Amino acid sequence: MARKPNPNQLTELRRSLRMLRAKAVNSLGRAILSKESAAKVYEVFLMVALAEQLTHRGFVWEIRDFTGRKCSTLYYRGSPAFLSSGGSLAIWRPKKPSQVFEFFNGVRWIGHSGESHEADIALINSRNLKGYRKANHAVFAPIIFAAECKYIRTTLPLDYVRSLLGLHLELNPSHMHLVTKPHYNRSIYHIARHYRRFRWPIYYSWKVDDFTDANLKRFLDFACHRIERLTSD
């Protein structure tokens, strides 16, 4: 049985969506975010939190549908799917309105091997999506920022970080982040730190839960600082 979502995360999501005068529905068109699994709400919550945090750093944000047009509904993906099955959160700097980046959740992307892989959260330069938005198959696009979101109760298994290393090799994002609810895992921390010595941009944030937790603020500050640098060219 799936865990119920964290009520604080749902409250913050609804507050953020009210700012945009928007609502959230899944790819089937059902407004059932409160009935989704805790893991799915965690994913959407972190994506919206990242985009909103960037507005405090001078970015503008808006919701877009699968065609790339502004809309008032955040079509999140309830399960791994393609670009055409949902929408995105777009961000840009007011002085560079033509340089737009988009956050996607649950999209399957083509890796370097030719196989497809899901990224819980991915940030893409909009210009790299031209001609792909209506595709009913996985596509390749350079990923600027990717995050894997693990909302589980138990100690995080090493399998997750092994998968993270494989996902980095396949998708090769400029920044890869493992975000989890469980407490600090010494082995995962040391693995991530080890590969950063070889210029693998892999990071790990633990006990990231909701806006009552300082760990979330630390993650958002660090991740948004990296995104600012990666999108400044």
C-alpha positions as CSV (number, residue, x, y, z in Angstrom):
1,M,0.0,0.0,0.0
2,A,1.4,3.4,-1.0
3,R,2.2,5.9,1.7
4,K,0.0,9.0,2.0
5,P,1.6,12.3,0.9
6,N,3.1,14.6,3.4
7,P,0.3,17.2,4.2
8,N,2.9,20.0,4.5
9,Q,4.2,19.3,1.0
10,L,0.6,19.4,-0.3
11,T,0.0,22.7,1.4
12,E,3.1,24.2,0.0
13,L,2.3,22.9,-3.5
14,R,-1.2,24.4,-3.4
15,R,0.2,27.7,-2.2
16,S,2.8,27.8,-5.0
17,L,0.1,27.0,-7.6
18,R,-2.2,29.7,-6.2
19,M,0.6,32.2,-6.9
20,L,0.4,31.2,-10.5
21,R,-3.4,31.0,-10.5
22,A,-3.0,27.4,-11.5
23,K,-4.0,23.9,-10.6
24,A,-2.2,20.5,-10.9
25,V,-3.6,17.5,-12.7
26,N,-1.9,14.2,-13.8
27,S,-1.4,13.2,-17.4
28,L,-4.8,11.6,-17.5
29,G,-6.4,15.0,-16.7
30,R,-7.4,14.1,-13.1
31,A,-6.8,16.6,-10.3
32,I,-5.8,13.9,-7.8
33,L,-2.5,15.1,-6.4
34,S,-3.7,14.5,-2.8
35,K,-4.3,10.8,-3.8
36,E,-1.0,10.2,-5.4
37,S,1.7,8.3,-3.6
38,A,4.0,10.1,-1.2
39,A,6.9,9.5,-3.6
40,K,5.1,11.2,-6.6
41,V,4.1,14.2,-4.5
42,Y,7.6,14.5,-3.2
43,E,8.9,14.7,-6.8
44,V,6.4,17.3,-7.9
45,F,6.9,19.2,-4.6
46,L,10.7,19.5,-5.1
47,M,10.3,20.5,-8.8
48,V,7.9,23.3,-7.9
49,A,10.1,24.4,-4.9
50,L,13.2,24.6,-7.2
51,A,11.4,26.8,-9.7
52,E,9.8,29.0,-7.1
53,Q,13.2,29.4,-5.3
54,L,14.7,30.6,-8.5
55,T,12.2,33.4,-8.7
56,H,13.8,34.8,-5.5
57,R,17.1,34.9,-7.5
58,G,15.7,37.0,-10.4
59,F,14.1,34.4,-12.6
60,V,10.5,34.5,-13.9
61,W,8.4,31.3,-14.0
62,E,5.3,30.0,-15.7
63,I,3.5,26.8,-16.3
64,R,3.6,25.4,-19.9
65,D,1.7,22.6,-21.6
66,F,3.2,19.8,-23.7
67,T,3.3,22.1,-26.8
68,G,5.4,24.7,-24.9
69,R,2.6,27.2,-24.5
70,K,1.7,29.1,-21.3
71,C,-1.2,27.5,-19.5
72,S,-2.9,27.5,-16.0
73,T,-2.6,23.7,-15.4
74,L,0.5,21.9,-14.3
75,Y,0.3,18.5,-16.1
76,Y,2.6,16.4,-14.0
77,R,3.4,12.8,-15.0
78,G,2.0,10.2,-12.6
79,S,4.4,7.6,-14.0
80,P,7.5,7.5,-16.3
81,A,6.3,8.8,-19.7
82,F,7.3,10.9,-22.8
83,L,7.4,14.7,-23.3
84,S,4.0,14.7,-25.0
85,S,2.3,13.2,-21.9
86,G,2.7,16.3,-19.7
87,G,3.8,19.8,-19.2
88,S,6.6,21.7,-17.6
89,L,7.7,24.7,-15.4
90,A,9.5,27.3,-17.5
91,I,12.1,29.7,-16.0
92,W,14.0,32.6,-17.6
93,R,15.8,35.8,-16.7
94,P,13.8,39.0,-17.5
95,K,16.9,40.4,-19.3
96,K,17.1,37.2,-21.4
97,P,13.5,36.4,-22.3
98,S,14.6,34.3,-25.3
99,Q,16.8,32.0,-23.1
100,V,14.2,29.7,-21.5
101,F,14.8,26.6,-19.4
102,E,12.1,24.1,-18.4
103,F,11.7,21.7,-15.5
104,F,10.1,18.3,-16.4
105,N,9.1,15.5,-14.0
106,G,9.0,11.8,-14.9
107,V,10.2,12.0,-18.5
108,R,12.0,9.2,-20.2
109,W,15.1,10.4,-22.1
110,I,17.4,8.6,-24.5
111,G,20.9,7.9,-23.0
112,H,24.2,7.6,-24.8
113,S,23.7,3.9,-25.3
114,G,20.4,4.5,-27.1
115,E,18.3,3.1,-24.2
116,S,15.7,5.2,-22.5
117,H,15.9,6.2,-18.8
118,E,13.6,8.2,-16.5
119,A,14.8,11.2,-14.6
120,D,12.5,12.3,-11.7
121,I,13.3,16.0,-12.4
122,A,15.2,17.3,-15.4
123,L,16.0,20.9,-16.4
124,I,16.4,21.4,-20.2
125,N,17.2,24.4,-22.4
126,S,13.9,25.0,-24.4
127,R,15.8,25.4,-27.7
128,N,16.9,21.8,-27.5
129,L,13.3,20.6,-27.5
130,K,12.3,22.0,-30.9
131,G,10.5,19.3,-32.9
132,Y,10.4,16.9,-29.9
133,R,7.5,18.1,-27.8
134,K,4.8,16.0,-29.5
135,A,7.0,12.9,-29.7
136,N,5.4,9.6,-28.4
137,H,8.8,8.2,-27.7
138,A,11.9,9.0,-25.6
139,V,14.2,11.7,-27.1
140,F,17.7,12.9,-26.5
141,A,18.3,16.3,-25.0
142,P,21.2,17.8,-23.1
143,I,20.2,17.8,-19.4
144,I,21.5,20.8,-17.3
145,F,20.2,19.6,-13.9
146,A,18.8,16.3,-12.9
147,A,17.5,15.1,-9.5
148,E,16.4,11.7,-8.3
149,C,13.9,12.0,-5.4
150,K,13.6,9.1,-2.9
151,Y,10.9,9.5,-0.3
152,I,11.1,6.3,1.7
153,R,11.1,5.5,5.4
154,T,14.0,3.2,5.7
155,T,17.7,3.7,5.3
156,L,18.5,4.4,1.7
157,P,19.9,1.2,0.0
158,L,23.1,1.4,-1.9
159,D,21.2,0.3,-5.0
160,Y,19.9,3.8,-5.4
161,V,23.4,5.4,-5.6
162,R,24.5,2.6,-8.0
163,S,21.5,3.5,-10.2
164,L,22.5,7.2,-9.9
165,L,26.0,6.5,-11.2
166,G,24.6,4.6,-14.1
167,L,22.0,7.3,-14.9
168,H,24.8,9.9,-14.8
169,L,26.8,7.9,-17.4
170,E,23.8,7.5,-19.6
171,L,22.3,11.0,-19.5
172,N,25.5,12.9,-18.5
173,P,23.7,15.9,-16.9
174,S,25.8,19.0,-15.9
175,H,24.5,18.5,-12.3
176,M,23.2,15.3,-10.7
177,H,21.5,15.3,-7.3
178,L,20.1,12.5,-5.1
179,V,17.5,14.0,-2.8
180,T,16.1,11.8,0.0
181,K,14.0,11.8,3.1
182,P,15.9,9.2,5.1
183,H,18.8,10.2,7.4
184,Y,22.4,10.6,6.3
185,N,23.9,7.5,4.7
186,R,27.7,7.4,5.2
187,S,28.4,5.1,2.3
188,I,26.3,7.1,-0.2
189,Y,27.9,10.3,0.9
190,H,31.4,8.9,0.5
191,I,30.6,7.5,-3.0
192,A,29.2,10.8,-4.2
193,R,32.2,12.7,-2.8
194,H,34.6,10.2,-4.3
195,Y,33.3,10.6,-7.9
196,R,33.3,14.4,-7.6
197,R,37.1,14.1,-7.3
198,F,36.9,12.8,-10.9
199,R,34.7,15.7,-11.9
200,W,31.4,13.7,-11.8
201,P,29.0,16.4,-10.7
202,I,27.1,14.1,-8.3
203,Y,25.6,15.5,-5.0
204,Y,23.6,14.0,-2.2
205,S,21.1,15.7,0.2
206,W,19.5,13.8,3.0
207,K,16.5,14.3,5.3
208,V,15.0,16.8,2.9
209,D,11.3,16.8,3.8
210,D,9.2,20.0,3.9
211,F,9.3,23.7,4.5
212,T,9.5,23.1,8.3
213,D,12.9,21.5,7.8
214,A,16.1,23.5,7.3
215,N,17.5,20.7,5.2
216,L,15.2,21.6,2.4
217,K,16.4,25.2,2.4
218,R,20.0,24.1,2.3
219,F,19.2,21.8,-0.7
220,L,17.3,24.6,-2.6
221,D,20.0,27.2,-1.9
222,F,22.8,24.9,-3.1
223,A,20.9,23.5,-6.2
224,C,19.6,26.9,-7.3
225,H,23.1,28.4,-7.0
226,R,24.3,25.6,-9.3
227,I,21.4,26.2,-11.7
228,E,22.2,29.9,-11.8
229,R,25.8,29.2,-12.8
230,L,24.8,26.5,-15.4
231,T,22.2,28.7,-17.1
232,S,24.3,31.9,-17.1
233,D,26.0,31.4,-20.6
